[in-house]
Amino acid sequence: MADLIDRYFDTLEEAPLPPLLSKFDGVIRFDIAADSDIGYWTVSIRCGGVKLSMGEFPADCVFRTDRELFNRILGREESLIASFLRGDLTIQGDLHIMFLIERLLPASEDWASASRGG
């Protein structure tokens, strides 16, 4: 199975920003663990645009989870908010951003199927 995380972050800057986020200015960092390694993706949203940086930069909100769970969230097999409530992922900083960031996730399973090549 192709990794949805790489596909998601590769296309994030080009994807249209949902209207709810058009006035949001902030920085969100995703800390995604795979075995003993952690990948850091920092997403800056400013003036209706998205910029992605690789690295552990300061952020208004930090999501921490493992690669397997984040792949399931992107594939719409798992809910971001339910995962947080179960304690399967942690959020540090402004919790309000969790509800906004859900808008940046793929809207349907069709995206995940296309990304997997199916």
Steps between C-alpha positions, in 0.01 A plus 500: 500500500630842408562733791222758522705728725761577237230553235299724733789731588627501139166642381408720797648825368320469165162394640234771528464629853154437651304825552495451877880522502536795264522747791706275728862598562706249690751219502418134550765232543447130448742276692451154351688205648610192309687252717772707672497782243278808504414699189417868541272682256429866579204660324476881498170654398520871430279732295311208345816316391669184623874446534651168600838465670678188613638537848426550866398868500299691761125467448168617643382140509694173488340167404688188611408154377643197331525448127254211491222697672556813290479290184164364624381854577595618151328194351185591695513166680550684828376834640747767610278616785409148618870407493577802718220417745627140531852630567643343183642836396595802703455866431710768665409867478178652370239220499264714290737441210418127512154575367641727231772258392237235439395720208844451344460123497382323184123529472428147384624146464522569124817705562658214691406247231646719226815557706542126547466452125165323532 
